[in-house]
Amino acid sequence: MWRRIVDVNLFGVFLCSREVARYMIQKKIRGSIINISSVYGELADLIPNSPYYANKAAIINMSKGLANGWGRYGIRVNVICPAFIRTPATKIFL
């Protein structure tokens, strides 16, 4: 379970960021890459979901590292961290 969550939530964000940055660097495009994490990257909740929390925290710190590396090309990497969102899938937690 951990590996699948890492592959989708963290590695997927990295691969997308890397490909966008490659394109931006090649075309000399300055701008921002926006990654999506979660407020749960900064805190844990009563819902036992350690793999999710760990991956969302990793996205935040990975984005900081990517911003540090790509800043010299005029590329910013920002993270949006929405809070809990009510959806049919999260209905059982409310």
PDB file of N, CA, C and O in Angstrom:
ATOM      1  N   MET A   1       0.819  -1.195   0.000  1.00  0.00           N
ATOM      2  CA  MET A   1       0.000   0.000   0.000  1.00  0.00           C
ATOM      3  C   MET A   1       0.864   1.261   0.000  1.00  0.00           C
ATOM      4  O   MET A   1       0.600   2.193  -0.759  1.00  0.00           O
ATOM      5  N   TRP A   2       1.893   1.293   0.847  1.00  0.00           N
ATOM      6  CA  TRP A   2       2.768   2.463   0.905  1.00  0.00           C
ATOM      7  C   TRP A   2       3.353   2.769  -0.469  1.00  0.00           C
ATOM      8  O   TRP A   2       3.340   3.914  -0.919  1.00  0.00           O
ATOM      9  N   ARG A   3       3.866   1.732  -1.129  1.00  0.00           N
ATOM     10  CA  ARG A   3       4.534   1.921  -2.419  1.00  0.00           C
ATOM     11  C   ARG A   3       3.584   2.505  -3.457  1.00  0.00           C
ATOM     12  O   ARG A   3       3.962   3.399  -4.213  1.00  0.00           O
ATOM     13  N   ARG A   4       2.377   2.012  -3.496  1.00  0.00           N
ATOM     14  CA  ARG A   4       1.405   2.528  -4.470  1.00  0.00           C
ATOM     15  C   ARG A   4       1.085   3.997  -4.186  1.00  0.00           C
ATOM     16  O   ARG A   4       0.988   4.805  -5.110  1.00  0.00           O
ATOM     17  N   ILE A   5       0.924   4.330  -2.936  1.00  0.00           N
ATOM     18  CA  ILE A   5       0.630   5.720  -2.582  1.00  0.00           C
ATOM     19  C   ILE A   5       1.810   6.627  -2.942  1.00  0.00           C
ATOM     20  O   ILE A   5       1.613   7.729  -3.454  1.00  0.00           O
ATOM     21  N   VAL A   6       3.027   6.168  -2.674  1.00  0.00           N
ATOM     22  CA  VAL A   6       4.214   6.950  -3.044  1.00  0.00           C
ATOM     23  C   VAL A   6       4.293   7.107  -4.562  1.00  0.00           C
ATOM     24  O   VAL A   6       4.566   8.197  -5.064  1.00  0.00           O
ATOM     25  N   ASP A   7       4.055   6.021  -5.283  1.00  0.00           N
ATOM     26  CA  ASP A   7       4.130   6.070  -6.745  1.00  0.00           C
ATOM     27  C   ASP A   7       3.136   7.066  -7.337  1.00  0.00           C
ATOM     28  O   ASP A   7       3.473   7.806  -8.261  1.00  0.00           O
ATOM     29  N   VAL A   8       1.930   7.086  -6.817  1.00  0.00           N
ATOM     30  CA  VAL A   8       0.903   7.980  -7.366  1.00  0.00           C
ATOM     31  C   VAL A   8       1.044   9.390  -6.811  1.00  0.00           C
ATOM     32  O   VAL A   8       1.166  10.350  -7.572  1.00  0.00           O
ATOM     33  N   ASN A   9       1.028   9.518  -5.488  1.00  0.00           N
ATOM     34  CA  ASN A   9       0.966  10.844  -4.865  1.00  0.00           C
ATOM     35  C   ASN A   9       2.268  11.628  -4.924  1.00  0.00           C
ATOM     36  O   ASN A   9       2.236  12.850  -5.072  1.00  0.00           O
ATOM     37  N   LEU A  10       3.396  10.971  -4.815  1.00  0.00           N
ATOM     38  CA  LEU A  10       4.672  11.681  -4.765  1.00  0.00           C
ATOM     39  C   LEU A  10       5.431  11.582  -6.081  1.00  0.00           C
ATOM     40  O   LEU A  10       5.806  12.602  -6.660  1.00  0.00           O
ATOM     41  N   PHE A  11       5.660  10.365  -6.556  1.00  0.00           N
ATOM     42  CA  PHE A  11       6.431  10.182  -7.772  1.00  0.00           C
ATOM     43  C   PHE A  11       5.698  10.794  -8.967  1.00  0.00           C
ATOM     44  O   PHE A  11       6.330  11.363  -9.858  1.00  0.00           O
ATOM     45  N   GLY A  12       4.375  10.679  -8.988  1.00  0.00           N
ATOM     46  CA  GLY A  12       3.594  11.279 -10.064  1.00  0.00           C
ATOM     47  C   GLY A  12       3.755  12.793 -10.106  1.00  0.00           C
ATOM     48  O   GLY A  12       3.903  13.373 -11.182  1.00  0.00           O
ATOM     49  N   VAL A  13       3.727  13.428  -8.952  1.00  0.00           N
ATOM     50  CA  VAL A  13       3.918  14.885  -8.887  1.00  0.00           C
ATOM     51  C   VAL A  13       5.329  15.250  -9.347  1.00  0.00           C
ATOM     52  O   VAL A  13       5.517  16.234 -10.064  1.00  0.00           O
ATOM     53  N   PHE A  14       6.316  14.461  -8.936  1.00  0.00           N
ATOM     54  CA  PHE A  14       7.688  14.724  -9.372  1.00  0.00           C
ATOM     55  C   PHE A  14       7.821  14.610 -10.885  1.00  0.00           C
ATOM     56  O   PHE A  14       8.394  15.494 -11.522  1.00  0.00           O
ATOM     57  N   LEU A  15       7.297  13.527 -11.470  1.00  0.00           N
ATOM     58  CA  LEU A  15       7.423  13.335 -12.918  1.00  0.00           C
ATOM     59  C   LEU A  15       6.763  14.467 -13.701  1.00  0.00           C
ATOM     60  O   LEU A  15       7.329  14.955 -14.679  1.00  0.00           O
ATOM     61  N   CYS A  16       5.580  14.884 -13.281  1.00  0.00           N
ATOM     62  CA  CYS A  16       4.899  16.001 -13.952  1.00  0.00           C
ATOM     63  C   CYS A  16       5.698  17.289 -13.829  1.00  0.00           C
ATOM     64  O   CYS A  16       5.865  18.018 -14.807  1.00  0.00           O
ATOM     65  N   SER A  17       6.186  17.567 -12.638  1.00  0.00           N
ATOM     66  CA  SER A  17       6.977  18.782 -12.416  1.00  0.00           C
ATOM     67  C   SER A  17       8.231  18.766 -13.277  1.00  0.00           C
ATOM     68  O   SER A  17       8.578  19.767 -13.903  1.00  0.00           O
ATOM     69  N   ARG A  18       8.904  17.630 -13.304  1.00  0.00           N
ATOM     70  CA  ARG A  18      10.152  17.515 -14.070  1.00  0.00           C
ATOM     71  C   ARG A  18       9.908  17.751 -15.557  1.00  0.00           C
ATOM     72  O   ARG A  18      10.673  18.465 -16.205  1.00  0.00           O
ATOM     73  N   GLU A  19       8.848  17.155 -16.101  1.00  0.00           N
ATOM     74  CA  GLU A  19       8.579  17.313 -17.532  1.00  0.00           C
ATOM     75  C   GLU A  19       8.208  18.748 -17.886  1.00  0.00           C
ATOM     76  O   GLU A  19       8.641  19.273 -18.912  1.00  0.00           O
ATOM     77  N   VAL A  20       7.409  19.376 -17.039  1.00  0.00           N
ATOM     78  CA  VAL A  20       7.050  20.774 -17.274  1.00  0.00           C
ATOM     79  C   VAL A  20       8.292  21.657 -17.189  1.00  0.00           C
ATOM     80  O   VAL A  20       8.480  22.549 -18.016  1.00  0.00           O
ATOM     81  N   ALA A  21       9.132  21.410 -16.196  1.00  0.00           N
ATOM     82  CA  ALA A  21      10.357  22.207 -16.045  1.00  0.00           C
ATOM     83  C   ALA A  21      11.282  22.016 -17.244  1.00  0.00           C
ATOM     84  O   ALA A  21      11.860  22.988 -17.731  1.00  0.00           O
ATOM     85  N   ARG A  22      11.434  20.794 -17.723  1.00  0.00           N
ATOM     86  CA  ARG A  22      12.271  20.553 -18.914  1.00  0.00           C
ATOM     87  C   ARG A  22      11.791  21.388 -20.096  1.00  0.00           C
ATOM     88  O   ARG A  22      12.585  22.017 -20.796  1.00  0.00           O
ATOM     89  N   TYR A  23      10.485  21.380 -20.301  1.00  0.00           N
ATOM     90  CA  TYR A  23       9.901  22.149 -21.398  1.00  0.00           C
ATOM     91  C   TYR A  23      10.144  23.640 -21.194  1.00  0.00           C
ATOM     92  O   TYR A  23      10.549  24.345 -22.118  1.00  0.00           O
ATOM     93  N   MET A  24       9.893  24.112 -19.978  1.00  0.00           N
ATOM     94  CA  MET A  24      10.061  25.537 -19.695  1.00  0.00           C
ATOM     95  C   MET A  24      11.518  25.961 -19.880  1.00  0.00           C
ATOM     96  O   MET A  24      11.785  27.029 -20.430  1.00  0.00           O
ATOM     97  N   ILE A  25      12.448  25.146 -19.432  1.00  0.00           N
ATOM     98  CA  ILE A  25      13.871  25.478 -19.563  1.00  0.00           C
ATOM     99  C   ILE A  25      14.266  25.503 -21.033  1.00  0.00           C
ATOM    100  O   ILE A  25      14.951  26.420 -21.487  1.00  0.00           O
ATOM    101  N   GLN A  26      13.827  24.483 -21.775  1.00  0.00           N
ATOM    102  CA  GLN A  26      14.156  24.394 -23.198  1.00  0.00           C
ATOM    103  C   GLN A  26      13.624  25.599 -23.978  1.00  0.00           C
ATOM    104  O   GLN A  26      14.318  26.135 -24.842  1.00  0.00           O
ATOM    105  N   LYS A  27      12.412  26.018 -23.681  1.00  0.00           N
ATOM    106  CA  LYS A  27      11.766  27.126 -24.400  1.00  0.00           C
ATOM    107  C   LYS A  27      12.033  28.482 -23.749  1.00  0.00           C
ATOM    108  O   LYS A  27      11.538  29.511 -24.209  1.00  0.00           O
ATOM    109  N   LYS A  28      12.827  28.468 -22.665  1.00  0.00           N
ATOM    110  CA  LYS A  28      13.141  29.699 -21.919  1.00  0.00           C
ATOM    111  C   LYS A  28      11.868  30.407 -21.430  1.00  0.00           C
ATOM    112  O   LYS A  28      11.736  31.627 -21.529  1.00  0.00           O
ATOM    113  N   ILE A  29      10.953  29.613 -20.906  1.00  0.00           N
ATOM    114  CA  ILE A  29       9.706  30.135 -20.355  1.00  0.00           C
ATOM    115  C   ILE A  29       9.862  30.307 -18.851  1.00  0.00           C
ATOM    116  O   ILE A  29      10.212  29.367 -18.137  1.00  0.00           O
ATOM    117  N   ARG A  30       9.598  31.513 -18.386  1.00  0.00           N
ATOM    118  CA  ARG A  30       9.619  31.774 -16.946  1.00  0.00           C
ATOM    119  C   ARG A  30       8.188  31.643 -16.424  1.00  0.00           C
ATOM    120  O   ARG A  30       7.232  31.992 -17.117  1.00  0.00           O
ATOM    121  N   GLY A  31       8.052  31.145 -15.213  1.00  0.00           N
ATOM    122  CA  GLY A  31       6.707  31.008 -14.673  1.00  0.00           C
ATOM    123  C   GLY A  31       6.687  30.120 -13.456  1.00  0.00           C
ATOM    124  O   GLY A  31       7.705  29.933 -12.789  1.00  0.00           O
ATOM    125  N   SER A  32       5.525  29.574 -13.172  1.00  0.00           N
ATOM    126  CA  SER A  32       5.340  28.822 -11.944  1.00  0.00           C
ATOM    127  C   SER A  32       4.736  27.450 -12.219  1.00  0.00           C
ATOM    128  O   SER A  32       3.829  27.307 -13.039  1.00  0.00           O
ATOM    129  N   ILE A  33       5.251  26.457 -11.529  1.00  0.00           N
ATOM    130  CA  ILE A  33       4.674  25.126 -11.503  1.00  0.00           C
ATOM    131  C   ILE A  33       3.905  25.043 -10.188  1.00  0.00           C
ATOM    132  O   ILE A  33       4.455  25.337  -9.126  1.00  0.00           O
ATOM    133  N   ILE A  34       2.644  24.645 -10.253  1.00  0.00           N
ATOM    134  CA  ILE A  34       1.805  24.569  -9.060  1.00  0.00           C
ATOM    135  C   ILE A  34       1.556  23.095  -8.731  1.00  0.00           C
ATOM    136  O   ILE A  34       0.938  22.378  -9.518  1.00  0.00           O
ATOM    137  N   ASN A  35       2.026  22.654  -7.592  1.00  0.00           N
ATOM    138  CA  ASN A  35       1.775  21.296  -7.116  1.00  0.00           C
ATOM    139  C   ASN A  35       0.654  21.318  -6.085  1.00  0.00           C
ATOM    140  O   ASN A  35       0.463  22.305  -5.376  1.00  0.00           O
ATOM    141  N   ILE A  36      -0.073  20.229  -6.015  1.00  0.00           N
ATOM    142  CA  ILE A  36      -1.177  20.112  -5.060  1.00  0.00           C
ATOM    143  C   ILE A  36      -0.758  19.150  -3.956  1.00  0.00           C
ATOM    144  O   ILE A  36      -0.399  18.004  -4.227  1.00  0.00           O
ATOM    145  N   SER A  37      -0.803  19.611  -2.729  1.00  0.00           N
ATOM    146  CA  SER A  37      -0.538  18.763  -1.568  1.00  0.00           C
ATOM    147  C   SER A  37      -1.830  18.729  -0.752  1.00  0.00           C
ATOM    148  O   SER A  37      -2.907  18.493  -1.301  1.00  0.00           O
ATOM    149  N   SER A  38      -1.726  18.956   0.515  1.00  0.00           N
ATOM    150  CA  SER A  38      -2.890  18.946   1.392  1.00  0.00           C
ATOM    151  C   SER A  38      -2.495  19.597   2.708  1.00  0.00           C
ATOM    152  O   SER A  38      -1.319  19.619   3.070  1.00  0.00           O
ATOM    153  N   VAL A  39      -3.465  20.118   3.410  1.00  0.00           N
ATOM    154  CA  VAL A  39      -3.215  20.606   4.759  1.00  0.00           C
ATOM    155  C   VAL A  39      -2.675  19.466   5.617  1.00  0.00           C
ATOM    156  O   VAL A  39      -1.984  19.696   6.609  1.00  0.00           O
ATOM    157  N   TYR A  40      -3.002  18.223   5.220  1.00  0.00           N
ATOM    158  CA  TYR A  40      -2.512  17.060   5.956  1.00  0.00           C
ATOM    159  C   TYR A  40      -1.029  16.798   5.726  1.00  0.00           C
ATOM    160  O   TYR A  40      -0.471  15.871   6.313  1.00  0.00           O
ATOM    161  N   GLY A  41      -0.394  17.581   4.899  1.00  0.00           N
ATOM    162  CA  GLY A  41       1.061  17.540   4.791  1.00  0.00           C
ATOM    163  C   GLY A  41       1.727  18.278   5.936  1.00  0.00           C
ATOM    164  O   GLY A  41       2.926  18.130   6.170  1.00  0.00           O
ATOM    165  N   GLU A  42       0.941  19.074   6.649  1.00  0.00           N
ATOM    166  CA  GLU A  42       1.444  19.843   7.785  1.00  0.00           C
ATOM    167  C   GLU A  42       0.941  19.307   9.121  1.00  0.00           C
ATOM    168  O   GLU A  42       1.502  19.621  10.171  1.00  0.00           O
ATOM    169  N   LEU A  43      -0.120  18.496   9.080  1.00  0.00           N
ATOM    170  CA  LEU A  43      -0.673  17.974  10.335  1.00  0.00           C
ATOM    171  C   LEU A  43      -1.313  16.616  10.088  1.00  0.00           C
ATOM    172  O   LEU A  43      -1.604  16.252   8.948  1.00  0.00           O
ATOM    173  N   ALA A  44      -1.525  15.890  11.140  1.00  0.00           N
ATOM    174  CA  ALA A  44      -2.238  14.611  11.063  1.00  0.00           C
ATOM    175  C   ALA A  44      -3.619  14.808  11.667  1.00  0.00           C
ATOM    176  O   ALA A  44      -3.877  15.810  12.333  1.00  0.00           O
ATOM    177  N   ASP A  45      -4.482  13.873  11.437  1.00  0.00           N
ATOM    178  CA  ASP A  45      -5.864  13.993  11.896  1.00  0.00           C
ATOM    179  C   ASP A  45      -6.236  12.710  12.636  1.00  0.00           C
ATOM    180  O   ASP A  45      -5.400  11.827  12.832  1.00  0.00           O
ATOM    181  N   LEU A  46      -7.472  12.622  13.032  1.00  0.00           N
ATOM    182  CA  LEU A  46      -7.953  11.430  13.722  1.00  0.00           C
ATOM    183  C   LEU A  46      -8.082  10.233  12.784  1.00  0.00           C
ATOM    184  O   LEU A  46      -8.107   9.087  13.231  1.00  0.00           O
ATOM    185  N   ILE A  47      -8.164  10.503  11.490  1.00  0.00           N
ATOM    186  CA  ILE A  47      -8.264   9.434  10.505  1.00  0.00           C
ATOM    187  C   ILE A  47      -6.885   8.782  10.377  1.00  0.00           C
ATOM    188  O   ILE A  47      -5.925   9.471  10.031  1.00  0.00           O
ATOM    189  N   PRO A  48      -6.755   7.491  10.642  1.00  0.00           N
ATOM    190  CA  PRO A  48      -5.438   6.844  10.558  1.00  0.00           C
ATOM    191  C   PRO A  48      -5.015   6.647   9.103  1.00  0.00           C
ATOM    192  O   PRO A  48      -5.427   5.687   8.451  1.00  0.00           O
ATOM    193  N   ASN A  49      -4.191   7.561   8.607  1.00  0.00           N
ATOM    194  CA  ASN A  49      -3.783   7.517   7.209  1.00  0.00           C
ATOM    195  C   ASN A  49      -2.342   7.987   7.056  1.00  0.00           C
ATOM    196  O   ASN A  49      -2.065   8.911   6.290  1.00  0.00           O
ATOM    197  N   SER A  50      -1.435   7.361   7.773  1.00  0.00           N
ATOM    198  CA  SER A  50      -0.024   7.770   7.772  1.00  0.00           C
ATOM    199  C   SER A  50       0.604   7.840   6.386  1.00  0.00           C
ATOM    200  O   SER A  50       1.345   8.787   6.120  1.00  0.00           O
ATOM    201  N   PRO A  51       0.346   6.885   5.483  1.00  0.00           N
ATOM    202  CA  PRO A  51       0.959   6.997   4.157  1.00  0.00           C
ATOM    203  C   PRO A  51       0.546   8.279   3.429  1.00  0.00           C
ATOM    204  O   PRO A  51       1.374   8.922   2.783  1.00  0.00           O
ATOM    205  N   TYR A  52      -0.710   8.642   3.532  1.00  0.00           N
ATOM    206  CA  TYR A  52      -1.197   9.870   2.896  1.00  0.00           C
ATOM    207  C   TYR A  52      -0.518  11.094   3.492  1.00  0.00           C
ATOM    208  O   TYR A  52      -0.024  11.953   2.762  1.00  0.00           O
ATOM    209  N   TYR A  53      -0.494  11.172   4.807  1.00  0.00           N
ATOM    210  CA  TYR A  53       0.133  12.317   5.481  1.00  0.00           C
ATOM    211  C   TYR A  53       1.608  12.442   5.096  1.00  0.00           C
ATOM    212  O   TYR A  53       2.087  13.539   4.809  1.00  0.00           O
ATOM    213  N   ALA A  54       2.313  11.330   5.092  1.00  0.00           N
ATOM    214  CA  ALA A  54       3.747  11.342   4.767  1.00  0.00           C
ATOM    215  C   ALA A  54       3.984  11.822   3.339  1.00  0.00           C
ATOM    216  O   ALA A  54       4.897  12.610   3.096  1.00  0.00           O
ATOM    217  N   ASN A  55       3.185  11.364   2.410  1.00  0.00           N
ATOM    218  CA  ASN A  55       3.352  11.758   1.015  1.00  0.00           C
ATOM    219  C   ASN A  55       3.023  13.218   0.786  1.00  0.00           C
ATOM    220  O   ASN A  55       3.701  13.897   0.014  1.00  0.00           O
ATOM    221  N   LYS A  56       1.999  13.700   1.444  1.00  0.00           N
ATOM    222  CA  LYS A  56       1.639  15.111   1.276  1.00  0.00           C
ATOM    223  C   LYS A  56       2.710  16.019   1.870  1.00  0.00           C
ATOM    224  O   LYS A  56       2.979  17.089   1.324  1.00  0.00           O
ATOM    225  N   ALA A  57       3.324  15.613   2.975  1.00  0.00           N
ATOM    226  CA  ALA A  57       4.443  16.376   3.543  1.00  0.00           C
ATOM    227  C   ALA A  57       5.633  16.338   2.589  1.00  0.00           C
ATOM    228  O   ALA A  57       6.322  17.343   2.408  1.00  0.00           O
ATOM    229  N   ALA A  58       5.871  15.186   1.984  1.00  0.00           N
ATOM    230  CA  ALA A  58       6.985  15.051   1.046  1.00  0.00           C
ATOM    231  C   ALA A  58       6.783  15.944  -0.177  1.00  0.00           C
ATOM    232  O   ALA A  58       7.751  16.507  -0.690  1.00  0.00           O
ATOM    233  N   ILE A  59       5.553  16.083  -0.650  1.00  0.00           N
ATOM    234  CA  ILE A  59       5.288  16.964  -1.792  1.00  0.00           C
ATOM    235  C   ILE A  59       5.647  18.405  -1.450  1.00  0.00           C
ATOM    236  O   ILE A  59       6.218  19.119  -2.274  1.00  0.00           O
ATOM    237  N   ILE A  60       5.318  18.823  -0.259  1.00  0.00           N
ATOM    238  CA  ILE A  60       5.645  20.190   0.160  1.00  0.00           C
ATOM    239  C   ILE A  60       7.149  20.403   0.143  1.00  0.00           C
ATOM    240  O   ILE A  60       7.628  21.381  -0.432  1.00  0.00           O
ATOM    241  N   ASN A  61       7.897  19.509   0.761  1.00  0.00           N
ATOM    242  CA  ASN A  61       9.348  19.685   0.826  1.00  0.00           C
ATOM    243  C   ASN A  61      10.024  19.438  -0.512  1.00  0.00           C
ATOM    244  O   ASN A  61      11.012  20.101  -0.826  1.00  0.00           O
ATOM    245  N   MET A  62       9.521  18.504  -1.308  1.00  0.00           N
ATOM    246  CA  MET A  62      10.068  18.285  -2.637  1.00  0.00           C
ATOM    247  C   MET A  62       9.902  19.549  -3.480  1.00  0.00           C
ATOM    248  O   MET A  62      10.816  19.942  -4.205  1.00  0.00           O
ATOM    249  N   SER A  63       8.744  20.177  -3.384  1.00  0.00           N
ATOM    250  CA  SER A  63       8.489  21.394  -4.156  1.00  0.00           C
ATOM    251  C   SER A  63       9.448  22.510  -3.759  1.00  0.00           C
ATOM    252  O   SER A  63       9.895  23.277  -4.612  1.00  0.00           O
ATOM    253  N   LYS A  64       9.767  22.604  -2.474  1.00  0.00           N
ATOM    254  CA  LYS A  64      10.756  23.597  -2.030  1.00  0.00           C
ATOM    255  C   LYS A  64      12.112  23.317  -2.660  1.00  0.00           C
ATOM    256  O   LYS A  64      12.797  24.235  -3.112  1.00  0.00           O
ATOM    257  N   GLY A  65      12.497  22.045  -2.689  1.00  0.00           N
ATOM    258  CA  GLY A  65      13.773  21.677  -3.294  1.00  0.00           C
ATOM    259  C   GLY A  65      13.795  21.946  -4.792  1.00  0.00           C
ATOM    260  O   GLY A  65      14.793  22.436  -5.320  1.00  0.00           O
ATOM    261  N   LEU A  66      12.705  21.629  -5.477  1.00  0.00           N
ATOM    262  CA  LEU A  66      12.630  21.887  -6.913  1.00  0.00           C
ATOM    263  C   LEU A  66      12.691  23.385  -7.188  1.00  0.00           C
ATOM    264  O   LEU A  66      13.352  23.815  -8.134  1.00  0.00           O
ATOM    265  N   ALA A  67      12.013  24.178  -6.376  1.00  0.00           N
ATOM    266  CA  ALA A  67      12.056  25.633  -6.536  1.00  0.00           C
ATOM    267  C   ALA A  67      13.489  26.142  -6.369  1.00  0.00           C
ATOM    268  O   ALA A  67      13.933  27.026  -7.102  1.00  0.00           O
ATOM    269  N   ASN A  68      14.184  25.587  -5.424  1.00  0.00           N
ATOM    270  CA  ASN A  68      15.570  25.976  -5.188  1.00  0.00           C
ATOM    271  C   ASN A  68      16.438  25.660  -6.413  1.00  0.00           C
ATOM    272  O   ASN A  68      17.283  26.466  -6.801  1.00  0.00           O
ATOM    273  N   GLY A  69      16.230  24.503  -7.009  1.00  0.00           N
ATOM    274  CA  GLY A  69      17.035  24.107  -8.157  1.00  0.00           C
ATOM    275  C   GLY A  69      16.674  24.805  -9.450  1.00  0.00           C
ATOM    276  O   GLY A  69      17.553  25.080 -10.267  1.00  0.00           O
ATOM    277  N   TRP A  70      15.404  25.096  -9.654  1.00  0.00           N
ATOM    278  CA  TRP A  70      14.956  25.674 -10.918  1.00  0.00           C
ATOM    279  C   TRP A  70      14.794  27.184 -10.876  1.00  0.00           C
ATOM    280  O   TRP A  70      14.486  27.800 -11.896  1.00  0.00           O
ATOM    281  N   GLY A  71      14.994  27.780  -9.729  1.00  0.00           N
ATOM    282  CA  GLY A  71      14.854  29.227  -9.616  1.00  0.00           C
ATOM    283  C   GLY A  71      15.777  29.983 -10.554  1.00  0.00           C
ATOM    284  O   GLY A  71      15.417  31.050 -11.051  1.00  0.00           O
ATOM    285  N   ARG A  72      16.948  29.449 -10.798  1.00  0.00           N
ATOM    286  CA  ARG A  72      17.910  30.147 -11.680  1.00  0.00           C
ATOM    287  C   ARG A  72      17.416  30.234 -13.124  1.00  0.00           C
ATOM    288  O   ARG A  72      17.936  31.019 -13.917  1.00  0.00           O
ATOM    289  N   TYR A  73      16.405  29.420 -13.462  1.00  0.00           N
ATOM    290  CA  TYR A  73      15.793  29.463 -14.799  1.00  0.00           C
ATOM    291  C   TYR A  73      14.520  30.310 -14.811  1.00  0.00           C
ATOM    292  O   TYR A  73      13.823  30.374 -15.824  1.00  0.00           O
ATOM    293  N   GLY A  74      14.227  30.946 -13.707  1.00  0.00           N
ATOM    294  CA  GLY A  74      13.018  31.753 -13.615  1.00  0.00           C
ATOM    295  C   GLY A  74      11.766  30.925 -13.383  1.00  0.00           C
ATOM    296  O   GLY A  74      10.654  31.362 -13.679  1.00  0.00           O
ATOM    297  N   ILE A  75      11.959  29.720 -12.849  1.00  0.00           N
ATOM    298  CA  ILE A  75      10.825  28.837 -12.576  1.00  0.00           C
ATOM    299  C   ILE A  75      10.574  28.798 -11.074  1.00  0.00           C
ATOM    300  O   ILE A  75      11.454  28.441 -10.291  1.00  0.00           O
ATOM    301  N   ARG A  76       9.361  29.170 -10.688  1.00  0.00           N
ATOM    302  CA  ARG A  76       8.925  29.046  -9.307  1.00  0.00           C
ATOM    303  C   ARG A  76       8.169  27.732  -9.170  1.00  0.00           C
ATOM    304  O   ARG A  76       7.517  27.294 -10.118  1.00  0.00           O
ATOM    305  N   VAL A  77       8.246  27.109  -8.026  1.00  0.00           N
ATOM    306  CA  VAL A  77       7.441  25.919  -7.741  1.00  0.00           C
ATOM    307  C   VAL A  77       6.666  26.212  -6.468  1.00  0.00           C
ATOM    308  O   VAL A  77       7.244  26.389  -5.395  1.00  0.00           O
ATOM    309  N   ASN A  78       5.349  26.260  -6.606  1.00  0.00           N
ATOM    310  CA  ASN A  78       4.485  26.575  -5.480  1.00  0.00           C
ATOM    311  C   ASN A  78       3.624  25.361  -5.141  1.00  0.00           C
ATOM    312  O   ASN A  78       3.456  24.454  -5.956  1.00  0.00           O
ATOM    313  N   VAL A  79       3.089  25.363  -3.938  1.00  0.00           N
ATOM    314  CA  VAL A  79       2.244  24.267  -3.483  1.00  0.00           C
ATOM    315  C   VAL A  79       0.940  24.836  -2.944  1.00  0.00           C
ATOM    316  O   VAL A  79       0.934  25.787  -2.162  1.00  0.00           O
ATOM    317  N   ILE A  80      -0.156  24.240  -3.374  1.00  0.00           N
ATOM    318  CA  ILE A  80      -1.459  24.564  -2.827  1.00  0.00           C
ATOM    319  C   ILE A  80      -1.818  23.432  -1.867  1.00  0.00           C
ATOM    320  O   ILE A  80      -1.688  22.255  -2.204  1.00  0.00           O
ATOM    321  N   CYS A  81      -2.269  23.799  -0.670  1.00  0.00           N
ATOM    322  CA  CYS A  81      -2.595  22.806   0.363  1.00  0.00           C
ATOM    323  C   CYS A  81      -4.038  22.979   0.820  1.00  0.00           C
ATOM    324  O   CYS A  81      -4.288  23.580   1.864  1.00  0.00           O
ATOM    325  N   PRO A  82      -4.996  22.455   0.043  1.00  0.00           N
ATOM    326  CA  PRO A  82      -6.391  22.589   0.465  1.00  0.00           C
ATOM    327  C   PRO A  82      -6.688  21.780   1.713  1.00  0.00           C
ATOM    328  O   PRO A  82      -5.984  20.824   2.036  1.00  0.00           O
ATOM    329  N   ALA A  83      -7.721  22.173   2.393  1.00  0.00           N
ATOM    330  CA  ALA A  83      -8.176  21.447   3.583  1.00  0.00           C
ATOM    331  C   ALA A  83      -9.085  20.298   3.160  1.00  0.00           C
ATOM    332  O   ALA A  83      -9.239  20.021   1.971  1.00  0.00           O
ATOM    333  N   PHE A  84      -9.671  19.648   4.125  1.00  0.00           N
ATOM    334  CA  PHE A  84     -10.578  18.531   3.883  1.00  0.00           C
ATOM    335  C   PHE A  84     -11.727  19.000   3.001  1.00  0.00           C
ATOM    336  O   PHE A  84     -12.331  20.041   3.262  1.00  0.00           O
ATOM    337  N   ILE A  85     -12.025  18.240   1.966  1.00  0.00           N
ATOM    338  CA  ILE A  85     -13.085  18.593   1.030  1.00  0.00           C
ATOM    339  C   ILE A  85     -14.152  17.501   1.061  1.00  0.00           C
ATOM    340  O   ILE A  85     -13.844  16.314   0.946  1.00  0.00           O
ATOM    341  N   ARG A  86     -15.382  17.907   1.213  1.00  0.00           N
ATOM    342  CA  ARG A  86     -16.490  16.957   1.251  1.00  0.00           C
ATOM    343  C   ARG A  86     -16.773  16.461  -0.166  1.00  0.00           C
ATOM    344  O   ARG A  86     -17.108  17.243  -1.056  1.00  0.00           O
ATOM    345  N   THR A  87     -16.635  15.169  -0.355  1.00  0.00           N
ATOM    346  CA  THR A  87     -16.950  14.502  -1.616  1.00  0.00           C
ATOM    347  C   THR A  87     -17.670  13.189  -1.276  1.00  0.00           C
ATOM    348  O   THR A  87     -17.718  12.808  -0.107  1.00  0.00           O
ATOM    349  N   PRO A  88     -18.220  12.503  -2.258  1.00  0.00           N
ATOM    350  CA  PRO A  88     -18.814  11.195  -1.958  1.00  0.00           C
ATOM    351  C   PRO A  88     -17.826  10.225  -1.312  1.00  0.00           C
ATOM    352  O   PRO A  88     -18.210   9.409  -0.474  1.00  0.00           O
ATOM    353  N   ALA A  89     -16.549  10.316  -1.704  1.00  0.00           N
ATOM    354  CA  ALA A  89     -15.547   9.404  -1.140  1.00  0.00           C
ATOM    355  C   ALA A  89     -15.207   9.725   0.319  1.00  0.00           C
ATOM    356  O   ALA A  89     -14.812   8.835   1.072  1.00  0.00           O
ATOM    357  N   THR A  90     -15.359  10.990   0.719  1.00  0.00           N
ATOM    358  CA  THR A  90     -15.020  11.376   2.093  1.00  0.00           C
ATOM    359  C   THR A  90     -16.242  11.424   3.000  1.00  0.00           C
ATOM    360  O   THR A  90     -16.122  11.725   4.188  1.00  0.00           O
ATOM    361  N   LYS A  91     -17.397  11.135   2.459  1.00  0.00           N
ATOM    362  CA  LYS A  91     -18.655  11.209   3.207  1.00  0.00           C
ATOM    363  C   LYS A  91     -18.603  10.364   4.488  1.00  0.00           C
ATOM    364  O   LYS A  91     -19.175  10.761   5.504  1.00  0.00           O
ATOM    365  N   ILE A  92     -17.938   9.224   4.458  1.00  0.00           N
ATOM    366  CA  ILE A  92     -17.894   8.336   5.623  1.00  0.00           C
ATOM    367  C   ILE A  92     -17.135   8.952   6.802  1.00  0.00           C
ATOM    368  O   ILE A  92     -17.289   8.492   7.933  1.00  0.00           O
ATOM    369  N   PHE A  93     -16.328   9.972   6.559  1.00  0.00           N
ATOM    370  CA  PHE A  93     -15.549  10.596   7.624  1.00  0.00           C
ATOM    371  C   PHE A  93     -16.254  11.784   8.279  1.00  0.00           C
ATOM    372  O   PHE A  93     -15.766  12.327   9.270  1.00  0.00           O
ATOM    373  N   LEU A  94     -17.377  12.180   7.738  1.00  0.00           N
ATOM    374  CA  LEU A  94     -18.075  13.374   8.255  1.00  0.00           C
ATOM    375  C   LEU A  94     -19.217  13.005   9.160  1.00  0.00           C
ATOM    376  O   LEU A  94     -19.905  13.885   9.677  1.00  0.00           O
TER     377      LEU A  94
END
